[in-house]
């Protein structure tokens, strides 16, 4: 029996079927990340689990108990929002203890829990400040602290880092990972950020148009995508996907199918030394790595990722080589033929 079980979950907005029969089993302590393109339904699915939207079909259970139509406040879940949603006139300590005070918890226990959460989140020195006296990252930590003190059965995060700048995002991401290691709490996290999904998740759920495309560990999705959509959604820069007719030497590729090659599996050679020939169109030097865009006469350039500086010049004729064993093969509908 799964800890959190979704069976055939449905959601309509008017006539739009936004969530289409989602089945998912989540184990205790798992860190699950929902990803997918804008509008695929990730926030809606999280809000259905949180009880912030009405579930129109299917069943939801937590720890063996049906909670499909239970009000949010009775579900024993805590949600952390992108916007923090802190009470502006209350101090950090008051913000964190508010829910427990409402629930008439023992003041000593409340103080202990707030102290503990503040310690875990490095907020001890800010407990008496109000939210406006904090940085964005500190505010987000208070929002997380407010969830922690409630000791919920499940933590729900809706794009919690998207209002932070790049450096703070990175730091807070690492803190969330540490927090999960320390608390071991079951967590569902919505993001459109690949790095967050890959680094935080035990399992990633890839959604598209209200349905699940694939569920797996980050590396399973990266190495064994179930279809072209997942193959191109996971990984930056995207997997190169080209008509099979443009990619010689890949066994088992249907004539109307596609071949996928991750940028790191391509090497750039001298012109004439490889099966695929092209002209360098763009070079992105990122310091530790270099992206070389090669126009081979097809609709899109091939992107090669090198772990070194490159002596290539824009406009230069080059060859592209790869190990055909590394290729992913898709049929004309984008279903995987060979992973
Ligand atoms: P994003 O990454 O842009 O936040 P998302 O994957 O979280 O997108 P949702 O916000 O869950 O997507 O929306 C899923 C679909 O449901 C979208 O087509 C959206 O327009 C629609 N939708 C969401 N909330 C409502 C609402 N309250 N009323 C009507 N339609 C809605």
Boltz pocket constraint, residues with backbone or C-beta under 6 A from the ligand:
constraints:
  - pocket:
      binder: B
      contacts: [[A, 13], [A, 18], [A, 36], [A, 37], [A, 38], [A, 39], [A, 40], [A, 41], [A, 42], [A, 43], [A, 44], [A, 45], [A, 192]]
      max_distance: 6.0
